[in-house]
Amino acid sequence: MENLDLIKLYCFLSFVIVLLLWKFWKDFEFKNKYFAEVEKSNDNQNALLKEIEALSLEISDNSNKIDNLASYLKRLDQNASRLADDIRGEQAMTKAIEMARKGQDHLDIIKATGLSNEEVEAIIHSHKEN
Protein backbone atom coordinates (compact mmCIF):
# COMPACT_ATOMS: atom_id res chain seq x y z
CA MET A 1 0.00 0.00 0.00
CA GLU A 2 2.77 2.25 0.78
CA ASN A 3 4.13 1.71 -2.71
CA LEU A 4 0.80 2.66 -4.15
CA ASP A 5 0.80 5.94 -2.23
CA LEU A 6 4.34 6.60 -3.36
CA ILE A 7 3.41 5.92 -7.00
CA LYS A 8 0.42 8.25 -6.70
CA LEU A 9 2.68 10.94 -5.26
CA TYR A 10 5.20 10.50 -8.09
CA CYS A 11 2.42 10.56 -10.66
CA PHE A 12 1.03 13.74 -9.13
CA LEU A 13 4.47 15.38 -9.04
CA SER A 14 5.12 14.26 -12.60
CA PHE A 15 1.81 15.75 -13.66
CA VAL A 16 2.69 19.05 -11.93
CA ILE A 17 6.14 19.07 -13.59
CA VAL A 18 4.57 18.37 -17.00
CA LEU A 19 2.07 21.18 -16.41
CA LEU A 20 4.86 23.56 -15.43
CA LEU A 21 6.93 22.58 -18.47
CA TRP A 22 3.91 23.03 -20.73
CA LYS A 23 3.25 26.46 -19.13
CA PHE A 24 6.89 27.55 -19.67
CA TRP A 25 6.79 26.31 -23.24
CA LYS A 26 3.56 28.25 -23.96
CA ASP A 27 4.97 31.38 -22.27
CA PHE A 28 8.15 31.09 -24.33
CA GLU A 29 6.11 30.65 -27.50
CA PHE A 30 3.94 33.68 -26.60
CA LYS A 31 7.05 35.72 -25.78
CA ASN A 32 8.59 34.85 -29.16
CA LYS A 33 5.39 35.81 -30.99
CA TYR A 34 5.18 39.04 -28.98
CA PHE A 35 8.78 39.99 -29.71
CA ALA A 36 8.34 39.12 -33.39
CA GLU A 37 5.32 41.44 -33.55
CA VAL A 38 7.21 44.17 -31.68
CA GLU A 39 10.15 43.81 -34.06
CA LYS A 40 7.83 43.93 -37.07
CA SER A 41 6.20 47.04 -35.60
CA ASN A 42 9.62 48.64 -35.06
CA ASP A 43 10.60 47.84 -38.64
CA ASN A 44 7.38 49.43 -39.90
CA GLN A 45 7.99 52.45 -37.69
CA ASN A 46 11.55 52.82 -39.02
CA ALA A 47 10.28 52.54 -42.58
CA LEU A 48 7.67 55.22 -41.86
CA LEU A 49 10.29 57.48 -40.30
CA LYS A 50 12.51 57.10 -43.37
CA GLU A 51 9.53 57.86 -45.60
CA ILE A 52 8.66 60.94 -43.54
CA GLU A 53 12.28 62.09 -43.70
CA ALA A 54 12.30 61.66 -47.48
CA LEU A 55 9.01 63.56 -47.77
CA SER A 56 10.40 66.29 -45.53
CA LEU A 57 13.43 66.64 -47.79
CA GLU A 58 11.17 66.78 -50.84
CA ILE A 59 8.98 69.42 -49.21
CA SER A 60 12.05 71.46 -48.32
CA ASP A 61 13.36 71.15 -51.87
CA ASN A 62 9.97 72.10 -53.32
CA SER A 63 9.75 75.04 -50.93
CA ASN A 64 13.12 76.29 -52.18
CA LYS A 65 11.96 75.86 -55.77
CA ILE A 66 8.76 77.78 -55.02
CA ASP A 67 10.78 80.58 -53.41
CA ASN A 68 13.03 80.72 -56.47
CA LEU A 69 10.02 80.78 -58.79
CA ALA A 70 8.36 83.50 -56.72
CA SER A 71 11.46 85.69 -56.90
CA TYR A 72 11.75 84.99 -60.63
CA LEU A 73 8.10 85.95 -61.16
CA LYS A 74 8.64 89.10 -59.10
CA ARG A 75 11.61 90.05 -61.30
CA LEU A 76 9.51 89.37 -64.41
CA ASP A 77 6.73 91.56 -63.03
CA GLN A 78 9.23 94.33 -62.28
CA ASN A 79 10.67 94.08 -65.79
CA ALA A 80 7.18 94.16 -67.31
CA SER A 81 6.31 97.23 -65.22
CA ARG A 82 9.57 98.89 -66.23
CA LEU A 83 8.86 98.19 -69.90
CA ALA A 84 5.31 99.48 -69.55
CA ASP A 85 6.59 102.63 -67.84
CA ASP A 86 9.14 103.13 -70.61
CA ILE A 87 6.43 102.74 -73.27
CA ARG A 88 4.10 105.12 -71.42
CA GLY A 89 6.96 107.59 -70.96
CA GLU A 90 7.86 107.46 -74.64
CA GLN A 91 4.21 107.90 -75.61
CA ALA A 92 3.91 110.85 -73.22
CA MET A 93 7.06 112.42 -74.68
CA THR A 94 5.80 111.92 -78.23
CA LYS A 95 2.44 113.44 -77.34
CA ALA A 96 4.14 116.39 -75.59
CA ILE A 97 6.35 117.01 -78.64
CA GLU A 98 3.32 116.97 -80.95
CA MET A 99 1.44 119.36 -78.67
CA ALA A 100 4.44 121.69 -78.42
CA ARG A 101 4.78 121.74 -82.19
CA LYS A 102 1.09 122.68 -82.41
CA GLY A 103 1.78 125.54 -80.02
CA GLN A 104 -0.39 124.35 -77.15
CA ASP A 105 -0.09 125.82 -73.68
CA HIS A 106 2.47 124.63 -71.14
CA LEU A 107 -0.20 123.61 -68.55
CA ASP A 108 -2.27 121.75 -71.16
CA ILE A 109 0.74 119.63 -72.05
CA ILE A 110 1.41 118.83 -68.38
CA LYS A 111 -2.23 117.84 -67.79
CA ALA A 112 -2.41 115.69 -70.92
CA THR A 113 0.91 113.84 -70.50
CA GLY A 114 1.64 113.83 -66.78
CA LEU A 115 5.21 114.95 -67.41
CA SER A 116 7.01 117.24 -64.99
CA ASN A 117 7.20 120.98 -65.43
CA GLU A 118 10.92 120.85 -66.30
CA GLU A 119 10.40 118.12 -68.90
CA VAL A 120 7.60 120.08 -70.59
CA GLU A 121 9.68 123.28 -70.59
CA ALA A 122 12.58 121.45 -72.23
CA ILE A 123 10.29 119.93 -74.86
CA ILE A 124 8.62 123.27 -75.60
CA HIS A 125 11.99 124.99 -75.84
CA SER A 126 13.44 122.44 -78.24
CA HIS A 127 10.35 121.53 -80.33
CA LYS A 128 8.21 124.63 -80.39
CA GLU A 129 7.62 125.83 -83.93
CA ASN A 130 8.06 129.54 -84.40
Steps between C-alpha positions, in 0.01 A plus 500: 500500500777725578636446151167595356500828692854566387407432136201733530726769644752456217222506243361818653844664509565388144169649394588830673845502334343430159250781559779738598707402196198545274434843660864609446490376143177694428641813669818471294296456183283803590811704582654413162180596317479823701860595427456413132198732484689773687794464262268512199337811647842660554598420142178659374561802721856537367373472144239768572762726656722462193202576277413808706862615484502457122171690471639773724803535274274514195281764663807704589631469145161595355478794739837625375384457141180692575702780661725514194199506268334772707810719482529430127135596447554815706797595280290432189222719638750777575644475149151508348413807709826666399429430133145629535628815671755550223229461234267738685786747546590487132135544403470795739815657354374450145164652589670795675721562195197496269312739728800733525534505123131594478569786739283381787530647847756381754233398759293314239801288411567420867136401559482285187832315542573499872857612437680729742519874456872487413448227240220696331708820500790317336271348237333834426837672476645245260191409291286810494441620146544871453 
